[in-house]
Amino acid sequence: MLIVSLMSIESEFSGNIVEAPFGSSLSERYLAYALSTIMSRSLPDVRDGLKPVHRRLLYAMRLLKLDPSTGYKKCARVVGDVIGKYHPHGDQSVYDAMVRLAQDFSVRFPLVDGQGNFGNIDGDNAAAMRYTEARLTEVAAALMEGLDDDAVDFRETYDGEEEEPIVFPGCFPNLLANGSTGIAVGMATNIPPHNVGELVDGMQLLIEARRNAELEVTTADLLKHIQGPDFPTGGKIVESRENILAAYETGRGGFRLRATWEKEELPRGLYNIIITEVPYQVQKSKLIEKIADLITDKRLPILTDVRDESAEDIRIVLEPKNRTVDEKILMDSLFKLTELEVRFSLNMNVIAMDNRPRVLSLKEVLDSFLDHQIEVLKRKSQYRLDKIMRRLEMLDGYLVAFLNLDEVIRIIREEDEVKQCLMTTFNLTDNQAEGILNMRLRSLRKLEEVELRAEHSKLEKEGRKIRSLLKSPELQWIAVGEKLVAIKDKFGQETELGKRRTRFGEAPISEAVPLEAMIEKEPITVICSKRGWIRGLKGHAKSEEVLKYKEGDEERFRFHAYTTEKIFLFATSGKIYTLGGDKLPGGRGHGEPVRLMIDMEANDEVVALLPVTPGGKMFVASSIGKGFMVEADNAIAMKKGGKQILNLPGDAVATHCFAVNGDSVAVIGENRKLLVFGLDELPTMNRGQGVALQRYKGCSMADVTIFHLAEGLTWPMGGASDRWRTETELAPWTGKRGNAGRLPPMGFPRNNKFSG
């Protein structure tokens, strides 16, 4: 039975089957989908700045007579009309688009006046469409002004039963005023909102250039009037003018936007930080949650609390740990770790005047809008002129009737073909004759004739003015400029809606946030055993305090540090590894093998362990008696694999690494020859073998130290006593770096070590 059905289906459609390569068929269909997404969904039109769904929403509201001066209607009614007549998509997607047009924190100049719960800056959703009501705003009305004057073309809706405008004709520069965001197939758009008053000033400059061919306007000239984006949530743009200019010249770039904050003084020298404006498109609730997580995870120990005290205005309270915390360090840390600073990308990808998607510069966007307004002006003027001519035709017929009233009445009473007789007798057109026949008797009074002649004169004057306008590009630009001035007067900087909200600040210098801002500064005692087990005891332990080690192990390194400090580990391979004081295992137990924390070779041994002194220098040396100084800041290794500092030839190994503290160097070889020379003879390098410290014959270096010559050279006396000897008369052993040296003073340790 199934086989019979399949055979019948195959025979029915066999004539409609077209064989084609799968790849080409897929490409054609995907291209059609991509073009549909780009043109009919995701990218705004450069002329009115709207996507189809927004344009259809506003047009449907206009047909429902939801003007700014009328009452509200349920949003469900609007959405129903939109999806039923113009936009056959899901009702929720249409309602979401409508909600966004009503949110004053999402749209710089709202196009929908909502009544009810339309969501908030915390990210809460709007109420269902059956509960909310809406009507158009004055901005939306300005955007649609001229739809009844044949200013733009209309097209059939998807079912062919209705018509919808292809674009809106209004003189409100919506694309840049409200911005746009969208993701299409293979391309996207991201345009920030701007201040309407500034946009009008910039376009007036372009109009002046259109009227004066010798005047050339650049993007830099426009930016003297258009400062930059003006976001509905305010904030502060911290971007250099050079970057802003480059972004607007190419249509691609970005702006760093920061929250606005102020310092609130409290009693006893305390203070709080008050956030009054958050960056555009940042949800306040998630921002506060992120800051709270930083506090909980102790990633920002200089901040102890965050509170949301917002009502109608935003007020986020940040409480620093104590009065000594620098508010600038605190805020710089928050800017780097949270969305208190965001980067808004600029990508002015729009449907251009030639109906193709293209990335335009600021000047090209404004020029396109002005070209659109000129076209709208011409069409509206021609439409008005045609209406005037039709009315003048009728008035001419009425005046003929008044001048020949008796004959007109006779013809009406006596003739069978009244209309044709009137046309023949008085040389009237069909419309004129029809108008005379439709006149009421009360219109035959003398006063009506006077009014007709006054109207005729007025319309003739208006018609001559329109003809002059259509013939003169100069007058056309003047007319467009006057319309823009009216837009500025209504929505510009002098109004509550149009005053600038986003301010500008100096571009911050890219500096790393101080480590102490990220890590709570606590004293620790760093312990490392001979077998390489490392730990960090809380507090600064006393030197005589006895600690436990694994059986057969003992202490090798012990020093005081802080959790905010870096620790250098110098290995026999000549590599320096960097450990974080806060990353060391706790003091309980025996710690952890240091090899688990860094990628040290199996045959390497630890030579030295010491805290990093920012801005200081270290001395490194190898067994062949070569060494040099290296700046500590340049020796910090960012990876677990360490940083090669000392190059070692053959079987040589690194033997010494310590902080430089002195002005002289003392070096002794295994041949028991001592040499003292000035520290200034040592070079400072980032990497290398170094220079020869002392000349040897058949032996190698035993020990080296750096000291202050005025304080003398000190070494242990040896034996059971803890006495030390200091030799200040070092002239016999002082020479140039690289000399052989002389035998040390009597009593120098037999192991040839300066430190016992």
Secondary structure by P-SEA (a helix, b strand, c coil): caaaaaaaaaaaaccccccccaaaaaaaaaaaaaaaaaccccbbbccccccaaaaaaaaaaaaaccccccccccaaaaaaaaaaccccccaaaaaaaaaaaacccccccccccccccccccccccccccccbbbbbcaaaaaaacccccccbbbbbccccccccccccccccccccccccccccccbbbbbbbbbaaaaaaaaaaaaaaaacccccccaaaaaacccccccccbbbbbccaaaaaaaaacccbbbbbbbbbbbbbbcccbbbbbbccccccccaaaaaaaaaaaaaacccccccccccccccbbbbbbbcccccccaaaaaaaaaaccccbbbbbbbbcccccccbbbbbcaaaaaaaaaaaaaaaaaaaaaaaaaaaaaaaaaaaaaaaaaaaaaaaaaaaacccaaaaaaaaaacccaaaaaaaaacccccccaaaaaaaaaaaaaaaaaaaaaaaaaacaaaaaaaaaaaaaaaaaaccccccccccccccccccccccccccccccbbbbbbbbcccbbbbbccccccccbbbbbcccccccbbbbbcccbbbbbbccccbbbbbbcccccccccccccccccccccccccccbbbbbcccbbbbbbccccccccccccccccccccccccccccccccccccccccccbbbbbcccbbbbbbbccccccccccccccccccccccccccccccccccbbbbccccccbbbbbccccccccccccccccccccccccccccc
